[in-house]
Amino acid sequence: MHQSTDMEWLLRECAKTNSLTELVQIAAAELQKFPKGGEVVCGPISTGGRGSSEENLRVFEATIETLKKVGRPIFSQVPYEERIFFFRKRWQDSDPSRAGQYYMPILEEFYYPLFQTKLIKRGWFIPGWNSSFGARWEREQLEEVNADICDLANEWVDQILITA
C-alpha cells in the first residue's frame, strides 16, 4: 500500500493553489507515496460517458473505491477535481469565446506533467472511455510512458453502481 493522506488536509492544500502547476506539484508528491508506483482510473468526466459530469464522477469515484478495496494502489484524482473545475471556470470566464471549448490546460498542465513523472504505472479505463476526448488523450500519454493499460469490462459500471 502507500502512506495515507489526511483527505481534509489534501483538500485544503488544493484549495490554496493558484495554478494547475501548483496543483500538479501536490499530486506528484502524493504519487511518490506509492512505493511501486500508483495506478489511475481514466474515463469520461466532463465529456462522453453517461451524459453528465455528475453521473460520470459518480462512476469514477465508485471505480476508484472498488479498485482500492481489492488492494490496487490507486491514486485518486477526485480530490483535485474541485480545484480543476475552479480553474476551468476562471479560464472560461476570462474569455467568452472559450464557451463550449474543451479545457486543454487540464491535460497539458496537470495530467501531462503528472504522467511524465512515470510514477503512474497503470491506467484502468472505465467502459465508454473512448467517448471522452480527455480519456483518449490520457490513454495515448500513458502508452507513451509505457504504463500498463487495463480496460474494465462493459459490465463493470452497472455492477459497481449496484454495490456502491
C-alpha positions, 0 to 999 in steps of 0.5 A, a space after each residue: 500500500 502507500 502512506 495515507 493522506 489526511 483527505 481534509 488536509 489534501 483538500 485544503 492544500 488544493 484549495 490554496 493553489 493558484 495554478 494547475 502547476 501548483 496543483 500538479 506539484 501536490 499530486 506528484 508528491 502524493 504519487 511518490 507515496 506509492 512505493 511501486 508506483 500508483 495506478 489511475 482510473 481514466 474515463 469520461 468526466 466532463 465529456 462522453 460517458 453517461 451524459 453528465 459530469 455528475 453521473 460520470 464522477 459518480 462512476 469514477 469515484 465508485 471505480 476508484 473505491 472498488 479498485 482500492 478495496 481489492 488492494 490496487 494502489 490507486 491514486 485518486 484524482 477526485 480530490 483535485 477535481 474541485 480545484 480543476 473545475 475552479 480553474 476551468 471556470 476562471 479560464 472560461 470566464 476570462 474569455 467568452 469565446 472559450 464557451 463550449 471549448 474543451 479545457 486543454 490546460 487540464 491535460 497539458 498542465 496537470 495530467 501531462 506533467 503528472 504522467 511524465 513523472 512515470 510514477 503512474 504505472 497503470 491506467 484502468 479505463 472505465 467502459 465508454 472511455 473512448 467517448 471522452 476526448 480527455 480519456 483518449 488523450 490520457 490513454 495515448 500519454 500513458 502508452 507513451 510512458 509505457 504504463 500498463 493499460 487495463 480496460 474494465 469490462 462493459 459490465 463493470 459500471 452497472 455492477 459497481 453502481 449496484 454495490 456502491 
